[in-house]
Amino acid sequence: MAHLYTALKALVLPPLNFFALVAVGWLLSLRWPRLGRGLIFIAILLLYGLATPYLSSELARGLQAYSALTGARLDPQAKVIIILSADLYDKAPEYGGDTVGRLTLERLRYGVHLFRKLHLPLLVTGGQPHYASKAVATAMKETLERDFQVPVRWVEPASHNTYENAAFSAQLLQTADIHKAYLVTHALHMPRAKAAFEAFGIAIIPAPTHFVNKPTPELDDFFPTAWALNLSTYALYEWIGRLWYALVLF
């Protein structure tokens, strides 16, 4: 199942979806040359646009519905800080095995900042990828306690997506009679994550991190880069996820 999900995800996101579109265009061109060439041109144009910093930033900024947490949004009824997992750096030779990836580390860093400010217990959530030797949540706990000297109260190691993050974490918190929490994740992921947790009865105070802040466009923002295409991929994944949640889950 995990392999099927990975294959479907790759097919609908850049860059494989553009190659698939070009292949369809080429097949159509054998019988309908103008239609096929038009489809190939559209695929190339979309690939170019999504690889520009300007368009990728606009896609990401459209997802950032919540601003950075300020004192005005602090709530004494919130009793825990939840940090969502993202990626895992597997078989890291310098660390002697699996550890947190870059995206997860960005969330952990902000979670530590909140912990030292609010003095609330931490919950980390994230399951074990099929290629890994441990759950991401376990790696998060190890990193927090070893590298940041910050204790972790709850570890949720079974979830494999945001929906399960929310469902399994809610079970832990409701057993402890906790119904309101600060939630740490990337700013573009926050709307979908917040909706998932609140669907399972946990009121959320958004604590987003790693915002995409793009100033007035400059000329080089319209030249394609690998970084921009990567950001577009994350943003498109979130837009598709929000649509899926709206139509199927909630």
C-alpha positions in Angstrom: 0.0 0.0 0.0 2.8 2.4 0.9 4.5 1.8 -2.5 1.2 2.4 -4.3 0.7 5.7 -2.5 4.2 6.8 -3.3 3.6 5.9 -7.0 0.3 7.8 -7.2 1.8 10.8 -5.4 4.7 10.9 -7.9 2.3 10.7 -10.8 0.2 13.7 -9.9 3.0 16.0 -8.7 5.9 17.6 -10.6 8.0 16.6 -12.4 6.5 13.2 -13.3 3.0 14.6 -14.1 4.6 16.8 -16.8 6.4 13.9 -18.4 3.1 12.0 -18.4 1.4 14.9 -20.0 4.1 15.1 -22.7 3.8 11.4 -23.3 0.0 11.7 -23.8 0.6 14.7 -26.1 3.0 12.7 -28.2 0.6 9.8 -28.5 -2.3 12.1 -29.5 0.0 13.8 -32.1 0.2 10.5 -34.0 -3.5 11.0 -35.0 -4.3 14.6 -34.1 -1.0 16.5 -34.6 -2.3 20.0 -33.5 -3.9 18.7 -30.4 -0.9 16.6 -29.4 1.6 19.5 -30.0 -0.7 21.8 -28.1 -0.7 19.5 -25.1 3.1 19.2 -25.1 3.4 23.0 -25.3 1.0 23.4 -22.3 3.1 20.8 -20.3 6.3 22.7 -21.0 4.7 26.0 -20.1 3.3 24.7 -16.8 6.7 23.2 -15.9 8.4 26.5 -16.6 5.9 28.5 -14.6 5.9 26.2 -11.6 9.7 26.3 -11.6 9.8 30.1 -11.2 10.2 31.6 -7.8 7.4 34.0 -8.4 4.7 31.4 -9.1 5.9 28.9 -6.6 5.9 31.6 -3.9 2.4 32.7 -4.8 1.1 29.1 -4.6 2.6 28.7 -1.2 1.5 32.1 0.2 -2.1 31.3 -0.8 -2.0 28.4 1.7 -0.7 30.5 4.6 -4.0 31.3 6.3 -2.5 31.8 9.8 0.1 34.4 10.8 2.9 33.8 13.3 1.8 33.2 16.9 1.8 36.3 19.0 1.0 37.1 22.6 -2.5 38.1 21.7 -3.3 34.5 20.6 -1.8 32.8 23.7 -4.5 30.8 25.6 -4.1 29.4 29.1 -6.6 26.7 28.3 -4.1 25.1 25.9 -2.2 22.4 27.8 0.2 20.9 25.3 2.4 21.7 22.3 1.9 19.2 19.4 4.7 19.0 16.8 3.9 17.3 13.6 6.5 15.2 11.8 7.5 15.8 8.2 10.5 13.9 6.8 13.1 11.4 8.0 16.8 11.4 7.1 17.3 7.7 6.8 20.6 5.8 7.3 22.4 9.1 8.1 26.1 8.1 8.2 27.2 11.0 10.4 24.5 10.1 13.0 24.8 6.4 12.8 21.3 5.7 11.6 17.9 7.3 11.0 17.2 10.8 12.3 15.0 13.7 11.6 15.0 15.3 8.2 15.4 19.0 7.4 11.6 19.8 7.4 11.0 18.0 10.6 14.0 19.7 12.2 12.5 23.1 11.3 9.3 22.2 13.1 11.3 20.9 16.1 13.3 24.1 16.4 10.1 26.2 16.7 8.5 23.7 19.0 11.5 24.1 21.3 11.2 27.9 21.1 7.5 27.6 22.3 8.4 25.1 25.0 10.9 27.5 26.5 8.4 30.3 26.3 5.2 28.5 27.4 6.6 25.7 29.6 4.0 23.2 28.3 4.6 19.5 27.7 5.3 18.2 24.2 3.6 15.6 22.0 5.4 14.4 18.8 3.6 12.5 16.2 4.8 10.5 13.1 4.9 6.9 12.1 7.6 4.7 10.6 8.2 4.9 6.9 8.5 1.6 5.1 12.2 2.1 4.4 13.2 3.2 7.9 14.3 1.5 11.1 12.2 3.7 13.5 9.2 6.0 13.6 9.7 9.6 12.8 8.2 10.5 16.2 10.9 8.4 17.9 13.6 10.2 16.0 11.9 13.5 17.0 12.0 12.5 20.7 15.7 11.5 20.4 16.6 14.8 18.8 14.7 16.9 21.3 16.1 15.2 24.3 19.6 14.7 23.1 20.3 17.9 21.1 17.9 20.4 22.7 17.7 19.0 26.2 13.9 19.3 26.0 11.7 16.5 27.5 8.9 14.8 25.5 5.7 13.8 27.3 3.9 11.9 24.6 5.1 10.0 21.5 2.6 8.9 18.8 4.6 6.5 16.5 1.8 4.9 14.4 0.5 7.6 12.1 1.4 7.9 8.4 -0.4 11.1 7.3 -1.9 14.2 8.7 -5.3 12.6 9.2 -3.8 9.8 11.3 -1.5 12.3 13.2 -4.7 14.0 14.3 -6.7 10.8 15.0 -4.0 9.0 17.1 -2.8 12.1 18.9 -6.4 13.0 19.9 -6.7 9.6 21.5 -3.6 10.3 23.7 -4.7 13.8 24.6 -8.3 13.0 25.4 -7.2 10.2 27.7 -5.3 12.8 29.6 -8.3 15.1 29.5 -6.7 17.6 27.2 -8.9 19.3 24.6 -6.9 22.3 23.5 -3.4 22.5 22.1 -0.8 24.6 20.3 0.0 23.0 16.9 3.4 23.4 15.3 3.8 22.7 11.6 4.8 24.6 8.4 2.7 27.6 7.6 1.5 26.2 4.3 0.5 22.9 6.0 -1.3 24.5 9.0 -4.9 24.9 7.5 -5.2 21.2 6.7 -3.6 20.1 9.9 -5.8 22.3 12.0 -8.9 21.0 10.3 -7.9 17.4 10.9 -7.2 17.9 14.7 -10.4 19.9 15.2 -12.4 17.2 13.5 -11.2 14.8 16.2 -12.2 17.2 19.0 -8.9 19.0 19.7 -9.2 22.8 19.6 -6.1 24.2 17.9 -4.2 27.4 18.4 -2.0 27.6 15.2 1.7 28.0 15.8 3.0 27.9 12.2 6.6 28.1 11.2 8.8 28.6 8.1 6.7 31.1 6.2 7.2 31.9 2.5 7.7 35.7 2.5 8.2 37.0 -1.0 8.9 40.7 -1.5 8.1 42.7 -4.6 9.0 40.5 -7.7 12.3 41.0 -9.3 13.5 39.9 -12.7 15.2 36.8 -11.5 12.0 35.6 -9.9 10.8 34.7 -13.4 13.8 32.4 -14.2 13.2 28.7 -13.2 15.1 27.1 -10.4 15.1 23.7 -8.8 14.3 25.3 -5.4 11.1 26.9 -6.8 9.9 23.7 -8.5 10.4 21.9 -5.1 8.3 24.5 -3.4 5.6 24.3 -6.1 5.5 20.5 -5.5 4.9 21.0 -1.7 2.3 23.6 -2.4 0.4 21.6 -5.0 0.5 18.6 -2.6 -1.2 20.8 0.0 -3.8 22.2 -2.4 -4.7 18.6 -3.5 -4.8 17.5 0.2 -7.1 20.4 1.1 -9.4 19.5 -1.7 -9.4 15.8 -0.7 -10.3 16.7 2.9 -13.1 19.0 1.8 -14.7 16.5 -0.6 -14.1 13.2 1.2 -13.0 13.4 4.8 -14.6 16.4 6.5 
